[in-house]
């Protein structure tokens, strides 16, 4: 008799978190039944097994998209305890702030069951202009010319000095400014929308938009938001304010709507794309049953299989954080969306790092490639990068291309105690900037630091 084979392939090893005590623990990476799992072992709480991906081929593909990380200009903390306990950022962090979040208030006019920030009516705590200035100077010391800054909360439109904050940030070297909102004030306050329109270009509204169905909205947001979202979009369309629809996805709640939402988004001139976010087990959602979890790969499969222009070759890993962000770029031409991501062979894209793109026709093409496939491409700069790149793709006429022609789909997964991966968290490029003069990766902030720093 021969030796008995194990019922899985042992692909490798990483470090994750115990789901009970959040201790850093060893985790085997297993391929089994067409899926990827972490099998963790905590000395105190035993063995835990968690689904990480439903697509082994795509999981492997992510590792092929790695490129050298961009270092921040400054670090704020020393390496003492080791990752993830030295955040702020420490020199062991491998990626700069592609997207910096400024939470300017804890107050909210909603009480969403999925809120990772635990925001709610009565929370208050608007940041002062002095605190905002400290946050800005912290970011500028780290980035000099930050690519993307997103003003968030709570609900940032409730801050009494919202426009002062936005204008101050707009007057800084920040390349692209976003406002993350549930849309209630935008729907109801025409004057606010007129003021926001004065921030163009280089300004975008990141509009909460999870579902077209009342049952899903009740589950995720605790109320029917359909009328509010429609009114908000009508106001944004009227002023052609660049808008990204942001959909938090929960398995069995709204994951069957992904294709429908993509079709809906295409009907609006002001919508530049959609960001899908698997629900994160943090904040008010802490303790959610793993059965409600959905992986990046499941959302990606839904997109690829839905009736829309984006196929398997169009939704690629984002090189700055490939395991946790997938991106597809298209351009709107004559009422149709033409995906461009799939026209770019990975080998050519990654060769750009060492300046050997074989079909280079202009000196700026390498930079255009690299810039397009990083989070800072979610901005007005996208147009310039696309134009440079498309000159080498005769299938597409890029004359007159503006940001209005851009349509992107992003899947952005934030790690929690279930799927935490020490290697991946070092590449996290979405960061919170705090008034204490420190910068925290999104994934570790919600797991380890939010309650500690904010008290």
Secondary structure as UniProt FT lines:
FT   STRAND          9..17
FT   TURN            19..21
FT   STRAND          24..32
FT   TURN            33..34
FT   STRAND          35..42
FT   TURN            43..45
FT   STRAND          46..53
FT   HELIX           56..63
FT   TURN            64..65
FT   TURN            83..84
FT   TURN            91..92
FT   STRAND          99..103
FT   TURN            113..114
FT   TURN            116..117
FT   TURN            121..122
FT   HELIX           129..143
FT   STRAND          148..152
FT   HELIX           156..158
FT   TURN            160..161
FT   HELIX           162..170
FT   TURN            171..173
FT   STRAND          176..181
FT   HELIX           184..188
FT   HELIX           190..197
FT   TURN            198..199
FT   STRAND          203..208
FT   HELIX           214..221
FT   HELIX           226..238
FT   TURN            239..240
FT   STRAND          243..249
FT   TURN            251..254
FT   HELIX           255..257
FT   HELIX           258..265
FT   TURN            266..267
FT   TURN            269..270
FT   STRAND          271..278
FT   HELIX           283..285
FT   TURN            286..287
FT   HELIX           290..292
FT   HELIX           296..305
FT   TURN            312..314
FT   STRAND          316..317
FT   TURN            319..320
FT   TURN            322..324
FT   STRAND          325..333
FT   TURN            334..335
FT   STRAND          336..339
FT   HELIX           341..343
FT   HELIX           346..351
FT   HELIX           352..354
FT   TURN            358..359
FT   TURN            363..364
FT   HELIX           365..372
FT   HELIX           375..377
FT   HELIX           381..390
FT   TURN            391..392
FT   TURN            394..395
FT   TURN            399..400
FT   HELIX           403..405
FT   STRAND          406..412
FT   TURN            417..419
FT   HELIX           422..425
FT   TURN            426..427
FT   STRAND          430..433
FT   TURN            435..436
FT   STRAND          439..441
FT   HELIX           442..444
FT   HELIX           445..449
FT   HELIX           450..454
//
